[in-house]
């Protein structure tokens, strides 16, 4: 009885992680739309009226950083990352499983390393109340830097979800064979 309850709980956890990453990833689409609108306005104002502000230009970079940091876990979940499918396509199912597990573990370790290394960086920025060094720039630069551990935290969450998904999917044919 316990064996059948455990896979259901693991699958539910996996689906929950995937749903969180999916929701956050889809919200980055709005950041992209906002960034496109901002760039278009900045270009129109700059070239039609010779108007521009440091604040608006910095906001473009801040939105880009937020989009990347919050969207990278979504991209990996969806398989939009760059892979060398020429080799991968020729692998057996077992070899693909091992490559997927190894690459996911590597992402997990690197993400944890980025989180650990960025905590002091963010804390220092927050403690001095870091702002833009440019006159008229955006204040609260520490808030943007705080997205570094958040983004890599989402990548850790995605990696855990991906590992769970790999093992849940691998166990499915075995369970189906048991019930036949």
Secondary structure, DSSP 4 states (H G I P E B T S, - for coil): -HHHHHHHHHHHHHHHHHHHHHHHHHHHHHHHHHHHHHHHHHHHHHHHH----HHHHHHHHHHHHHHHHHHHHHHHHHT-S---HHHHTTS-HHHHHHHHHHHHHHHHHHHHHHHHHHHHHHHHHHHTT---SSTT--S-HHHHHHHHHHHHHHHHHHHHHHHHHHHHHHHHHHHHHHH-
